[in-house]
Amino acid sequence: MVSLLYQALQNKRMQEAKKFALDVSHTFIASIINMLLVFVISIILARHLGADDLGLYRLTYTFYGVATMVGALGIPVAVIKYVAEYKDDRANFDKVVSAAIITSIIAGFIIIIIILIVSNNAADIFRMPQMESQLILLSPVFPFILVNAVLYGVLNGLRKMKTYAIALILQQTLMTAFTVILIYYELGVSGAIISIVISSIGVCAYLFYNCKSYIHLILDGYLETTRKLTTFGAKMFGANLINMINLQADVVFLGYFLTATNVGYYSAATGLSKFFLVVPQAIQTVSYPATSEYWAKKDMLGLQNMIDKSVRYSALALMPAGLAIVFFAEEIVVRIYGQGFQQSALPLQILLLGTVIFGVACTSIGGSLAGINRPDLSLKAAGISATANVILNVTLIPRFEVPGAALATCTSLIIMTLLFGLMTLHTLSIKINIKWLAMMIIAALIGFAMFASGTRFLNQYLLGSIILVIYTGLALRIILKGDEIDKIISIIKSRGKNRI
């Protein structure tokens, strides 16, 4: 009898592990496709319009991101948590979804009014007159994008990751297609901004169609439920807003101290570096609601295993790729963005150090503290990191210009990772074996030293390729446990039967 119960428990855990991996694969595929399409947009802007217009677009898009974060009030993150908890309680489920949608619509129209009021002042602050018209063109997007965030949260909380992934791909595909078309018709940056609005409206219709069976709008308990959502969301809102500052302060201060052209060069570097967050963000999308479930069920072994896998799989993807970019940064930047963007290579190499560390040890499990109802700890870690980031940007950009912004961001990401990691390990009472991580870092340093000294005697592409093949082989051997390679192969085969 005991053996049967044990076997049933093992089977259940195997099924949960497989679902987790499949969910991650859906979001990973969507994230990869989206990132590639984002690259298409940035490449088109860089090659056809130049660094100046790329910088203008990036600054406008930064305002879009900040306004969306502020307007959301942390509600989408709260929706994920409460939908995961109430998926078997239809009454509370309806209250949560209804309150979130109604509040997001109201917040969206408030942001439109604010943008129309402040757009001229923003253009004056950054000495970019064109920014005013771009912000006005962008303003209608906010009611749609905030409702979209709620509906994404519903799908995420229900673990409907296939639909979630398709919606993400659809939005970015629409944005890319209309950007190409409108730039072809010589609308320039304005065409790229209009494409944001069109794609948001299109995916909003798709999300409503696919979520219609989960949406039953009611006003019952609206104020009480909104208060609950915003109380939890306020902590996550604070943490996310500070994280946004952490990730965007460099762009804002570059625009303030320098020029749109400098922002354009830096945008090329950050665009490539953010590609490294695709894998850990895909993992976090699933690990956040999964943490809530494991914590609620007091399944600490399941939680431990999930956190461990999240960190290790992120490292397996990021560390070899990061070493490759460090070896060939200038060649990659020039081939993608054109001959005028050589200045982006050094900032890219600096950013990669912080991005890889942040992605492996922080982003992949970034929702864990919120999942156990301790978003306040994330807020503290993010606050300290963002403060350091602002101080470093103000100090380093006037002196070192674009590389100074990269160094400031890299340092702040490392600070955030250390603080968040210590808080997560202590609060969740879990252990992470860092022996493998230390071995990977040492191997990376040896590989870099061999590349730096060996290029005098051997072609850099041949030498770099040999080092990367060896390093990747070591990564597979050091990071993956026992039968994990067989499991991964099994999951890949099963993807043929469950295509996105």
Secondary structure, 3 states (H helix, E strand, C coil): CHHHHHHHHHHHHHHHHHHHHHHHHHHHHHHHHHHHHHHHHHHHHHHHHCHHHHHHHHHHHHHHHHHHHHHHCCHHHHHHHHHHHHCCCHHHHHHHHHHHHHHHHHHHHHHHHHHHHHHHHHHHHCCCCHHHHHHHHHHHHHHHHHHHHHHHHHHHHCCCHHHHHHHHHHHHHHHHHHHHHHHHCCCHHHHHHHHHHHHHHHHHHHHHHHHHHHCCCCCCCHHHHHHHHHHHHHHHHHHHHHHHHHHHHHHHHHHHHCCHHHHHHHHHHHHHHHHHHHHHHHHHHHHHHHHHHHHHCCCHHHHHHHHHHHHHHHHHHHHHHHHHHHHCHHHHHHHHHCHHHHHHHHHHHHHHHHHHHHHHHCHHHCCHHHHCCCHHHHHHHHHHHHHHHHHHHHHHHHHHHHHHHHHHHHHHHHHHHHHHHHHHHHHHCCCCCCHHHHHHHHHHHHHHHHHHHHCCCCCHHHHHHHHHHHHHHHHHHHHCCCCHHHHHHHHHHHHCCCCC
